[in-house]
Amino acid sequence: MSEALGLVLAGGGARGAFEVGVLAFIAEQMPELLARVRIVTGASVGAINAAFLASHGLAPSSVAELEDVWRSLRMGGVLNLTRGRVFHVARRLGAPLFGNEREPAMGLFDATPYERLIRERIDWRGLHEVVASGRLDAVAIACTELQTGGTHLFVHRRRGVPLPFWPHDQSLVALPSELGPEHVLASTAIPFAFSPVKIGGYWYSDGGLRQNVPLSPALRLGADALLAVSLGRVRPADEPAPHVFPGMSALLGKLLNGIFLDRMHWDLDRMGRINDVLDSGTAAYGEAFTETLQRELRARGRQPYRKVPFVSISPSADIGAVAADICRSGRLASDLGPVMRRLIVPAHDRSADLASYLLFDGAFAAELIALGRAAAARRADALGELL
């Protein structure tokens, strides 16, 4: 049995409710799996869920509490958007063409309500106590440093846990940290939608830009097995694509898809290939194969390969289509208002990808929580193998 399980929560805006559904199924059906988690990593909305759950030691009751938070969301309590702010942001975007900007332009949305939610609903002192007590070895949040475009990984770790480093990847840097609301706010600052966040003299934006699924950080922090939850699906090759030219809302949604959803599947495929190489080599050459390979890798200054059991869970449904359906059906718990509705809901497309990232609404969250539960149920056997 593996000693330490790493929980990896991906970014994806309002799609993060899907992660809560996955974890709700686990909390209810196999709570002992949550007890096995020692390392938690997250980016973007995954950082919110990670920090909330870690602050309660990943107790099953904390998953239920987080589900209640998501179900109670209303757009006005998370994001504010007015015509005046849209015009102001548009003016500011043109400022660098005519002069030097000393500070980044403000985001499209007034995130004051959202900031209040992060500061008040996450027990930050509790998170520090959970790590200090040894219940968790580390909690890590990924943010994108705007000057270099690299990832800074803010790591809150138990004493004795080494800080990870990547000698062959200068774009990923781990920083010892006492996690607080500013780290989550930075990790969730989608460019142009939200204002960047300044920490220690550096400006940060959404962690999902470069490290949307922090698998490697979880492994370098000591995880022997991984449970990763992603927020996008791979569209089947034979699924017909619409031939209508997309509008601006659809284009922005596809851009966010490219940022948040694509790399996860590549990373997991690479991990699976490494597992296959180790298994195949051992079968062909005996137990000495792995030891010989590790020795050669160390001699070349490389991180040794090791077999890592993992389970990945992702939606089977098109979440953009779910967003479009709920927006047009009148089932939203929030009043979007005319500006927000025109911005995020395409008039004719069957999918509303942009809305799926910004729709912090309890009714939409409930749909995604149900999808997450169903997805976890389908992987119940694989989850059981992690035990």
Residue pairs with C-beta under 8 A, 6 or more apart in sequence:
1 387
2 36
2 224
2 225
2 309
2 386
3 38
3 224
4 36
4 38
4 39
4 137
4 222
4 223
4 224
4 225
5 33
5 36
5 37
5 38
5 39
5 223
5 224
5 225
5 226
5 227
5 386
6 37
6 38
6 39
6 40
6 41
6 218
6 219
6 221
6 223
6 225
6 226
6 227
7 37
7 39
7 40
7 41
7 50
7 58
7 218
7 226
7 227
8 41
8 42
8 46
8 213
8 214
8 215
8 218
8 226
8 227
8 228
8 229
9 16
9 19
9 40
9 41
9 42
9 43
9 45
9 46
9 47
9 49
9 50
9 229
10 19
10 42
10 43
10 44
10 46
10 208
10 212
10 213
10 228
10 229
10 230
10 231
10 260
10 264
11 42
11 43
11 44
11 45
11 46
11 47
11 187
11 188
11 206
11 207
11 208
11 212
11 213
11 231
11 260
12 18
12 44
12 45
12 46
12 208
12 212
12 230
12 231
12 232
12 260
12 261
12 357
13 44
13 45
13 190
13 256
13 260
13 356
13 357
13 358
14 45
14 356
14 357
14 358
14 359
14 360
14 361
14 364
14 365
14 368
15 45
15 231
15 232
15 319
15 356
15 357
15 368
16 44
16 45
16 46
16 48
16 49
16 70
16 231
17 70
17 364
17 365
17 366
17 368
17 369
17 372
18 229
18 231
18 315
18 319
18 368
18 369
18 371
18 372
18 375
19 45
19 46
19 49
19 229
19 231
19 372
20 49
20 63
20 66
20 67
20 70
20 365
20 368
20 369
20 372
21 67
21 368
21 369
21 370
21 371
21 372
21 373
21 374
21 375
21 376
22 229
22 313
22 372
22 373
22 375
22 376
23 34
23 49
23 53
23 63
23 66
23 229
23 372
23 376
24 63
24 64
24 67
24 369
24 372
24 373
25 372
25 373
25 376
25 377
26 33
26 34
26 63
26 376
26 383
27 34
27 60
27 63
27 64
28 60
29 377
29 380
30 380
30 383
30 384
30 387
31 60
32 387
33 227
33 383
33 386
33 387
34 58
34 59
34 60
34 63
35 58
36 386
36 387
37 58
37 136
37 227
38 136
38 137
38 138
38 222
38 223
39 136
39 137
39 138
39 139
39 140
39 218
39 221
39 222
39 223
40 50
40 53
40 54
40 58
40 136
40 138
40 139
40 140
41 50
41 139
41 140
41 141
41 142
41 214
41 215
41 217
41 218
41 221
42 48
42 49
42 50
42 51
42 140
42 141
42 142
42 187
42 214
43 141
43 142
43 187
43 206
43 207
43 208
43 211
43 212
43 213
43 214
44 187
44 188
44 190
44 206
44 207
44 208
44 212
44 260
45 188
45 231
46 229
47 141
47 142
47 183
47 184
47 187
47 188
47 207
48 118
48 122
48 184
48 188
49 66
50 139
50 141
51 122
51 124
51 127
51 139
51 141
51 179
51 184
52 62
52 66
52 69
52 121
52 122
53 62
53 63
53 66
54 127
54 130
54 131
54 136
54 139
55 62
55 122
55 123
55 124
55 126
55 127
55 130
56 62
56 65
56 123
56 126
56 130
57 126
57 130
57 135
57 136
58 135
58 136
67 369
69 121
70 362
70 365
70 369
71 362
71 365
71 366
71 369
72 362
73 333
73 334
73 360
73 361
73 362
73 365
74 333
74 334
74 360
74 361
74 362
75 334
75 335
75 336
75 340
75 359
75 360
75 361
76 113
76 334
76 335
77 113
77 117
78 113
78 114
78 117
78 360
79 109
79 110
79 111
79 113
79 114
79 358
79 360
80 109
80 110
80 111
80 112
80 113
81 108
81 109
81 110
81 337
81 339
81 340
81 343
82 110
82 339
83 339
85 106
85 108
85 109
85 110
86 108
86 339
88 106
89 105
89 106
89 107
89 108
89 192
92 105
92 106
93 105
93 192
95 101
95 105
104 146
104 195
104 196
104 203
105 195
106 195
107 189
107 190
107 192
107 193
107 194
107 195
108 192
108 193
108 194
109 193
109 194
111 185
111 194
111 195
114 360
115 181
115 185
118 181
118 184
118 185
119 181
122 181
122 184
124 179
124 180
124 181
127 139
127 156
127 179
128 156
128 178
128 179
130 136
131 137
131 138
131 139
131 156
131 157
131 158
132 158
132 159
134 158
136 158
137 157
137 158
137 161
137 221
137 222
138 155
138 156
138 157
138 158
138 161
138 221
138 222
139 155
139 156
139 157
139 179
140 153
140 154
140 155
140 156
140 174
140 214
140 217
140 218
140 221
141 153
141 154
141 179
141 183
141 184
141 187
141 207
142 151
142 152
142 153
142 154
142 187
142 207
142 208
142 210
142 211
142 212
142 214
142 217
143 151
143 152
143 153
143 154
143 183
143 186
143 187
143 197
143 199
143 204
143 205
143 206
143 207
144 150
144 151
144 152
144 204
144 205
144 206
144 207
144 208
144 209
144 210
144 211
145 151
145 152
145 202
145 203
145 204
146 196
146 202
146 203
146 204
146 205
147 202
147 203
148 171
149 171
149 209
149 210
150 170
150 171
150 172
150 173
150 210
151 171
151 172
151 173
151 207
151 210
151 211
152 173
152 174
152 175
152 202
152 204
153 164
153 172
153 173
153 174
153 175
153 211
153 214
153 217
154 175
154 177
154 179
154 183
155 163
155 164
155 174
155 175
155 176
155 177
155 217
155 221
156 177
156 178
156 179
157 163
157 176
157 221
161 221
161 222
163 174
163 176
164 174
164 217
164 220
164 221
165 174
165 220
166 172
166 173
166 216
166 220
167 301
168 301
168 302
171 210
172 210
172 211
172 216
172 217
174 217
174 220
177 183
182 197
182 199
183 199
185 197
186 196
186 197
186 199
186 204
186 205
186 207
187 204
187 206
187 207
187 208
188 194
188 206
188 207
189 195
189 196
189 197
189 204
189 205
189 206
190 205
190 206
190 256
190 357
191 205
191 206
191 209
193 358
194 206
196 203
196 204
196 205
197 203
197 204
197 205
198 204
206 259
207 214
208 259
208 260
209 259
211 217
212 259
212 260
212 261
212 263
212 264
213 228
213 230
213 263
213 264
213 267
215 226
215 228
215 267
215 268
215 271
216 267
218 226
219 226
219 308
223 308
224 308
224 309
225 308
225 309
225 310
225 386
226 271
226 308
226 309
226 310
226 311
227 310
227 311
227 313
227 383
227 386
228 264
228 268
228 310
228 311
228 312
228 313
229 312
229 313
229 314
229 372
230 261
230 264
230 265
230 312
230 313
230 314
231 260
231 261
231 314
231 315
231 319
232 257
232 260
232 261
232 262
232 264
232 314
232 315
232 319
233 314
233 315
233 316
233 317
233 318
233 319
234 265
234 314
235 318
242 349
242 350
244 348
244 349
246 254
246 346
246 349
247 346
247 347
247 348
247 349
249 343
249 344
249 345
249 346
249 349
249 352
249 354
249 355
250 346
250 349
250 351
250 353
250 354
252 353
252 354
253 320
253 351
253 352
253 353
253 354
253 355
253 356
253 357
254 353
256 353
256 354
256 357
257 320
257 353
260 357
264 312
264 314
268 310
268 312
271 308
271 310
272 310
274 305
274 307
274 308
275 307
275 308
275 309
277 305
278 289
278 290
278 293
278 305
278 306
278 307
279 307
281 289
281 290
281 293
282 289
282 290
290 305
293 304
293 305
294 304
294 305
294 306
297 303
297 304
297 305
298 304
309 385
309 386
311 379
311 382
311 383
311 385
311 386
313 372
313 375
313 376
313 379
314 375
315 368
315 371
315 372
315 375
316 371
316 374
316 375
316 378
317 371
318 351
319 356
319 368
319 371
320 351
320 352
320 353
320 355
320 356
321 350
321 351
321 352
322 356
322 364
322 367
322 368
322 371
323 351
323 352
323 353
323 355
323 356
323 359
323 364
324 345
324 346
324 349
324 350
324 351
324 352
324 355
326 332
326 359
326 361
326 363
326 364
326 367
327 336
327 341
327 344
327 345
327 352
327 355
327 359
328 345
331 363
332 359
332 361
332 363
332 364
333 361
333 362
333 363
334 361
334 362
334 363
336 344
336 345
340 358
343 354
344 352
344 354
344 355
344 358
344 359
345 352
345 355
346 352
346 354
376 383
